[in-house]
Amino acid sequence: MSSNLVIYGEEFSQLEEALQRLRHDANARVVFLIDKNGQQIASAGETEQFDTTSLASLTAGNVAATDGLAKLIGEREFSVLFHEGQQDHIHISIVGKRAILLVIFDDRSSLGLVRLRVKRASQEMERIFEVMAKKGEEASTEADASPFSEITEEDIDALFSE
């Protein structure tokens, strides 16, 4: 996520609800929303089984490495990654160019179902990110309109030199 994007409580709750719904609808074990710097934003499901800090960091590294591979072969990006294990599988996708969605699922689900549900959830999360971005812009504009924003260092020096 961009450094100037602020997650407000209401939108955080909406993101968590979207993750819970995705986990249920895709019959996944666990779902994580991670920023592009490798920090976990939110999660749903069986998270206690994982070292979530390492998982988030390695997922972001995987996405960054894959972006490098894409550019080497002339692609803009690979927006979806899939890793198939013997028991568990990982589906990784980019949400709104701001975050990474990691879905861990087993044979109780299928790649097709996960892809379908991820697409729907990603659209919902993109709308939430747009609301957060607008709120951030409004807050920034309000901060710029502060009466203190016009005070310069010279004004402060003049005030205290008298």
C-alpha positions as CSV (number, residue, x, y, z in Angstrom):
1,M,0.0,0.0,0.0
2,S,1.2,3.5,-0.6
3,S,2.6,5.2,2.4
4,N,0.0,8.0,2.4
5,L,-2.9,5.6,2.6
6,V,-4.5,5.6,6.0
7,I,-6.7,2.7,7.1
8,Y,-9.7,4.0,9.1
9,G,-11.6,1.8,11.6
10,E,-14.7,1.5,9.5
11,E,-12.8,0.5,6.4
12,F,-10.6,-1.9,8.4
13,S,-13.8,-3.7,9.6
14,Q,-15.1,-3.8,6.0
15,L,-11.8,-5.4,4.9
16,E,-11.9,-7.9,7.6
17,E,-15.5,-8.8,6.7
18,A,-14.5,-9.2,3.0
19,L,-11.7,-11.5,4.1
20,Q,-14.1,-13.6,6.3
21,R,-16.6,-13.8,3.4
22,L,-13.8,-14.8,0.9
23,R,-12.5,-17.5,3.3
24,H,-16.0,-19.0,3.7
25,D,-17.0,-18.7,0.1
26,A,-13.8,-20.1,-1.3
27,N,-13.6,-22.8,1.5
28,A,-10.1,-21.7,2.2
29,R,-8.1,-22.4,5.3
30,V,-6.8,-18.9,5.8
31,V,-6.8,-15.5,3.9
32,F,-4.3,-12.7,4.4
33,L,-4.3,-9.1,3.2
34,I,-0.7,-7.8,3.1
35,D,0.8,-4.5,2.1
36,K,3.5,-4.5,-0.6
37,N,6.1,-3.8,2.1
38,G,5.3,-7.2,3.6
39,Q,3.2,-6.1,6.6
40,Q,0.0,-7.9,7.4
41,I,-3.1,-5.7,7.2
42,A,-5.8,-8.2,8.1
43,S,-6.5,-11.9,8.1
44,A,-9.3,-14.5,8.4
45,G,-9.2,-18.2,9.3
46,E,-6.7,-20.5,10.9
47,T,-3.9,-17.9,11.4
48,E,-2.6,-19.4,14.6
49,Q,-1.0,-22.2,12.6
50,F,1.4,-19.8,10.8
51,D,4.3,-17.5,11.4
52,T,2.3,-14.6,10.0
53,T,5.1,-12.1,10.1
54,S,7.4,-14.4,8.0
55,L,4.5,-15.4,5.7
56,A,3.6,-11.8,5.0
57,S,7.2,-10.8,4.4
58,L,8.0,-13.8,2.1
59,T,4.8,-13.2,0.2
60,A,5.7,-9.6,-0.6
61,G,9.2,-10.8,-1.6
62,N,7.6,-13.4,-3.9
63,V,5.5,-10.8,-5.6
64,A,8.5,-8.4,-6.0
65,A,10.6,-11.2,-7.5
66,T,7.8,-12.2,-9.8
67,D,7.4,-8.5,-10.9
68,G,11.1,-8.6,-11.8
69,L,10.6,-11.8,-13.8
70,A,7.7,-10.3,-15.6
71,K,9.7,-7.2,-16.7
72,L,12.6,-9.5,-17.9
73,I,10.3,-11.2,-20.3
74,G,8.5,-8.0,-21.4
75,E,5.3,-8.3,-19.3
76,R,4.0,-5.5,-17.2
77,E,3.2,-7.8,-14.3
78,F,1.9,-11.2,-13.3
79,S,-1.2,-10.3,-11.3
80,V,-1.9,-13.9,-10.1
81,L,0.5,-16.4,-8.6
82,F,-0.3,-20.0,-7.8
83,H,1.8,-22.5,-5.8
84,E,0.6,-26.1,-5.6
85,G,1.7,-28.3,-2.7
86,Q,0.8,-31.9,-1.9
87,Q,-1.7,-30.8,0.8
88,D,-1.9,-27.0,0.7
89,H,-2.0,-24.6,-2.1
90,I,-1.3,-20.9,-2.2
91,H,-3.1,-18.3,-4.5
92,I,-1.6,-14.8,-4.5
93,S,-3.1,-11.8,-6.2
94,I,-2.7,-8.1,-6.3
95,V,-5.6,-6.0,-5.1
96,G,-6.0,-2.5,-6.6
97,K,-2.2,-2.2,-7.1
98,R,-2.1,-1.5,-3.3
99,A,-2.1,-4.8,-1.5
100,I,-1.5,-8.5,-1.8
101,L,-4.2,-11.1,-1.2
102,L,-2.9,-14.5,0.0
103,V,-5.3,-17.4,0.1
104,I,-4.2,-20.8,1.5
105,F,-6.5,-23.7,0.7
106,D,-6.4,-27.4,0.5
107,D,-8.3,-30.1,-1.4
108,R,-11.6,-29.2,0.2
109,S,-11.6,-26.4,-2.4
110,S,-10.4,-26.0,-6.0
111,L,-8.3,-23.4,-7.8
112,G,-11.3,-22.5,-10.0
113,L,-13.5,-21.7,-7.0
114,V,-10.7,-19.7,-5.3
115,R,-10.0,-17.7,-8.4
116,L,-13.7,-16.9,-8.9
117,R,-14.2,-15.8,-5.2
118,V,-10.9,-13.9,-5.2
119,K,-12.0,-11.9,-8.2
120,R,-15.2,-10.9,-6.5
121,A,-13.5,-10.1,-3.2
122,S,-10.8,-8.1,-4.9
123,Q,-13.4,-5.8,-6.5
124,E,-15.0,-5.2,-3.1
125,M,-11.6,-4.5,-1.5
126,E,-10.7,-2.1,-4.4
127,R,-13.8,-0.1,-3.6
128,I,-12.8,0.0,0.1
129,F,-9.3,1.2,-0.8
130,E,-10.8,4.0,-3.0
131,V,-12.9,5.2,0.0
132,M,-9.8,5.2,2.2
133,A,-7.8,7.1,-0.5
134,K,-10.6,9.8,-0.7
135,K,-10.7,10.1,3.1
136,G,-7.0,10.5,3.1
137,E,-7.1,13.2,0.5
138,E,-9.8,15.1,2.4
139,A,-7.9,14.8,5.6
140,S,-4.8,16.1,3.8
141,T,-6.7,19.0,2.4
142,E,-8.1,19.9,5.8
143,A,-4.7,19.8,7.3
144,D,-3.4,22.1,4.6
145,A,-6.3,24.5,5.4
146,S,-5.2,24.7,9.1
147,P,-4.6,28.2,10.3
148,F,-1.2,27.0,11.5
149,S,-0.1,25.9,8.0
150,E,0.5,29.6,7.0
151,I,2.9,30.3,9.9
152,T,6.5,30.4,8.8
153,E,9.7,30.0,10.9
154,E,10.3,33.8,10.4
155,D,6.9,34.5,12.0
156,I,7.8,32.3,15.0
157,D,11.2,34.0,15.4
158,A,9.6,37.4,15.2
159,L,7.0,36.5,17.8
160,F,9.6,35.3,20.3
161,S,12.2,38.0,19.6
162,E,10.0,40.8,20.8
